[in-house]
Amino acid sequence: MLAPEKDAVVNYALASKRNLEIALNVIESRNQLLVSIYDSFGQRLKDSFFKSLGDSSMWICNNTYAEEGMVSYAGIAFQKQSWSNKDIWLNLEAQSGGVRDFIIGLSKDKDLEGLLSQAVIDELNKEIGPGSQSKHWAWFQRVKQFSAWDDKKVLVALKYDNEPVDYFLDLFSRINKILMPSIDAYCS
């Protein structure tokens, strides 16, 4: 048995040939619709992050959803141009199915060693919350809110609400404030 709202949608879709055609077109357009939502959210997050920097002329944004669609390890990442030769990114990345179980932190080339001192890691853990490291991440933390981008309430929020933008902007800004001096020094 379907939930009442799903029953209503199914009943509406089956009520006429035209309604069924519309419903099937929606189903066929699902991925395009989702990518459009992720792209729109990514643009709003980029605009907010760049505005928070004051001078964003030295920064770039990579929105994998806008460029490649819903691929594994998709996400939204920011990079200072001086970090590009080291492949270092402030990164928000899905870990499951391209749209679930996000982590946020500092991704890096797997061969980079000694990127962050223990003092910087300790400060991140204290100010942001406990994080982890891996061969591809100098430091990361699991996202606690808005971490399932295939949930309909999250999708509506990503498209129309400011709360997801504010949430991720706060995380990116706080992480960047701690990391930028160390990364700038490492890349110079």
C-alpha positions as CSV (number, residue, x, y, z in Angstrom):
1,M,0.0,0.0,0.0
2,L,1.3,3.4,-1.0
3,A,1.4,6.5,1.2
4,P,-1.7,8.7,0.7
5,E,0.2,11.3,-1.3
6,K,1.7,8.6,-3.6
7,D,-1.8,7.1,-4.0
8,A,-3.1,10.4,-5.1
9,V,-0.3,10.8,-7.7
10,V,-0.8,7.3,-9.0
11,N,-4.6,7.8,-9.2
12,Y,-4.1,11.1,-11.0
13,A,-1.6,9.6,-13.4
14,L,-4.0,6.7,-14.3
15,A,-7.1,8.9,-14.6
16,S,-6.5,9.7,-18.3
17,K,-4.2,9.0,-21.2
18,R,-2.9,12.5,-21.1
19,N,-2.2,12.4,-17.3
20,L,-0.3,9.1,-17.8
21,E,1.8,10.6,-20.6
22,I,2.7,13.5,-18.4
23,A,3.6,11.2,-15.5
24,L,5.8,9.0,-17.8
25,N,7.5,12.1,-19.2
26,V,8.3,13.2,-15.6
27,I,9.8,9.7,-14.9
28,E,11.9,10.0,-18.0
29,S,13.1,13.4,-17.0
30,R,14.0,12.5,-13.4
31,N,17.8,12.7,-13.9
32,Q,17.6,16.0,-15.8
33,L,15.4,17.4,-13.1
34,L,17.8,16.3,-10.3
35,V,20.9,17.6,-12.0
36,S,19.1,20.9,-12.6
37,I,18.3,21.1,-8.8
38,Y,21.9,20.2,-7.9
39,D,23.3,22.7,-10.4
40,S,21.0,25.5,-9.1
41,F,22.0,24.8,-5.5
42,G,25.7,24.7,-6.5
43,Q,25.4,28.1,-8.2
44,R,23.8,29.6,-5.1
45,L,26.4,28.1,-2.8
46,K,29.2,29.3,-5.1
47,D,27.8,32.8,-5.2
48,S,27.4,32.9,-1.4
49,F,30.9,31.5,-0.8
50,F,32.6,33.8,-3.2
51,K,30.7,36.8,-1.7
52,S,31.9,35.8,1.8
53,L,35.5,35.8,0.6
54,G,35.5,39.5,-0.4
55,D,38.0,39.0,-3.2
56,S,37.1,35.8,-5.0
57,S,39.1,36.5,-8.1
58,M,41.7,33.9,-7.0
59,W,39.2,31.1,-6.5
60,I,37.4,28.6,-8.8
61,C,34.5,26.4,-8.2
62,N,34.0,22.9,-9.6
63,N,30.4,21.6,-9.5
64,T,30.6,18.0,-10.7
65,Y,26.8,17.8,-10.9
66,A,26.7,20.6,-13.4
67,E,29.6,19.2,-15.5
68,E,29.1,15.5,-15.3
69,G,25.7,14.7,-13.7
70,M,25.2,12.2,-11.0
71,V,28.4,10.3,-11.1
72,S,30.2,8.6,-8.2
73,Y,31.9,10.9,-5.8
74,A,30.1,13.9,-7.3
75,G,30.1,17.2,-5.4
76,I,30.9,20.9,-5.2
77,A,34.5,22.0,-4.6
78,F,36.4,25.3,-4.2
79,Q,40.0,25.8,-5.0
80,K,42.3,28.8,-4.7
81,Q,44.2,29.1,-7.9
82,S,47.6,28.9,-6.1
83,W,46.5,25.4,-4.8
84,S,45.8,24.0,-8.3
85,N,49.2,22.6,-8.9
86,K,48.8,20.4,-5.8
87,D,45.2,19.4,-6.6
88,I,43.9,20.6,-3.2
89,W,40.2,21.4,-2.8
90,L,37.7,22.5,-0.2
91,N,35.3,19.8,-1.1
92,L,31.7,18.6,-0.5
93,E,31.4,15.2,-1.9
94,A,28.8,12.4,-2.0
95,Q,30.1,9.0,-0.9
96,S,27.2,6.8,-1.8
97,G,25.2,6.6,-5.1
98,G,26.4,10.1,-6.2
99,V,23.8,11.9,-4.0
100,R,24.1,10.4,-0.4
101,D,26.3,10.4,2.6
102,F,28.2,13.6,2.0
103,I,31.5,14.5,3.5
104,I,33.1,18.0,3.7
105,G,36.7,18.9,4.1
106,L,40.0,19.2,2.3
107,S,40.6,16.7,-0.5
108,K,44.0,16.3,-2.0
109,D,46.1,14.3,-4.4
110,K,46.6,10.8,-2.8
111,D,50.4,11.3,-3.0
112,L,50.6,14.5,-1.0
113,E,52.0,14.0,2.4
114,G,52.4,16.4,5.3
115,L,49.8,18.8,4.0
116,L,48.4,19.6,7.5
117,S,50.2,19.8,10.8
118,Q,48.7,18.0,13.8
119,A,48.0,21.4,15.3
120,V,45.8,22.4,12.3
121,I,44.0,19.0,12.5
122,D,43.5,19.5,16.2
123,E,42.1,23.0,15.6
124,L,39.7,21.6,12.9
125,N,38.5,18.9,15.3
126,K,38.0,21.4,18.0
127,E,36.3,24.1,16.0
128,I,34.3,22.0,13.4
129,G,34.0,18.7,15.2
130,P,35.9,15.4,15.1
131,G,37.1,14.6,11.6
132,S,39.1,11.9,9.8
133,Q,41.9,11.5,7.3
134,S,42.4,9.2,4.3
135,K,44.7,9.0,1.3
136,H,42.4,11.3,-0.6
137,W,41.4,13.6,2.2
138,A,43.8,15.7,4.4
139,W,40.8,16.1,6.8
140,F,37.1,15.5,6.4
141,Q,33.9,15.2,8.4
142,R,30.6,13.5,7.7
143,V,27.8,16.0,6.9
144,K,25.1,15.9,9.5
145,Q,22.3,17.8,7.7
146,F,21.2,17.7,4.0
147,S,23.2,14.6,3.4
148,A,20.7,12.7,1.3
149,W,20.1,14.5,-1.9
150,D,17.7,11.9,-3.1
151,D,15.2,12.7,-0.3
152,K,12.3,14.8,-1.6
153,K,12.3,17.2,1.4
154,V,16.0,17.8,0.9
155,L,15.5,18.3,-2.8
156,V,12.9,20.9,-2.3
157,A,15.1,22.6,0.3
158,L,18.1,22.6,-2.1
159,K,16.0,24.2,-4.8
160,Y,14.0,26.8,-2.8
161,D,15.3,27.3,0.7
162,N,18.2,29.3,2.0
163,E,18.9,26.9,4.9
164,P,21.0,24.4,2.9
165,V,23.1,27.2,1.4
166,D,23.6,28.8,4.8
167,Y,24.5,25.5,6.4
168,F,27.2,24.5,3.8
169,L,28.5,28.1,3.5
170,D,29.1,28.1,7.3
171,L,31.0,24.9,7.1
172,F,33.1,25.9,4.1
173,S,33.8,29.3,5.6
174,R,34.9,27.9,9.0
175,I,37.0,25.2,7.5
176,N,38.6,27.6,5.0
177,K,39.4,30.1,7.8
178,I,41.4,27.5,9.6
179,L,43.0,25.8,6.6
180,M,43.9,28.7,4.2
181,P,47.0,29.9,6.0
182,S,48.5,26.4,6.1
183,I,47.6,25.6,2.6
184,D,48.9,28.9,1.2
185,A,52.2,28.2,3.0
186,Y,52.3,24.7,1.8
187,C,51.8,25.8,-1.8
188,S,54.2,28.7,-1.8
